[in-house]
Each structure stands twice: as structure tokens, then as C-alpha cells.
Amino acid sequence: MLNIDSTNQVRVENELKSKLYAPMTEEEMLARLKKSREQGISRDADRVISNMRSKYGL
């Protein structure tokens, strides 16, 4: 017998993982960084974007 709750949990976890690694636009990246800064989890957006561009050839 299949436990529906665990099946749904696995599906939700898989969807969350796929969203974690989904590509983001520069605007989405800046929005996430801004939100983090507002929450006190601060990183310099210019430095992060520069690192991303050099690392991934953006």
C-alpha cells in the first residue's frame, strides 16, 4: 500500500530542488539579493554578479 502523504512530500521536495537550480535572469538575481539584504543576509550585489558573469560567461 502506498502512503499518499509521503508520495506528495517527495514530489514537493523534487519540485523545490529543481527550482533551486533553475536559471535566473539578472533581474531575478538582483531581486533575491535585495531581499536578502533587507533580511540581514547581506552580500554585495555587484560582487556577486561580477563573480557569476566571470564564472558562467554571462
Contacts in CASP RR format, 6 or more apart in sequence:
PFRMAT RR
TARGET T0000
AUTHOR 0000-0000-0000
METHOD contacts of the structure
MODEL  1
MLNIDSTNQVRVENELKSKLYAPMTEEEMLARLKKSREQGISRDADRVIS
NMRSKYGL
24 32 0 8 1.000
26 49 0 8 1.000
26 58 0 8 1.000
29 45 0 8 1.000
29 48 0 8 1.000
29 49 0 8 1.000
29 52 0 8 1.000
30 45 0 8 1.000
30 49 0 8 1.000
33 43 0 8 1.000
33 45 0 8 1.000
33 48 0 8 1.000
34 45 0 8 1.000
36 42 0 8 1.000
36 43 0 8 1.000
37 43 0 8 1.000
37 45 0 8 1.000
52 58 0 8 1.000
END
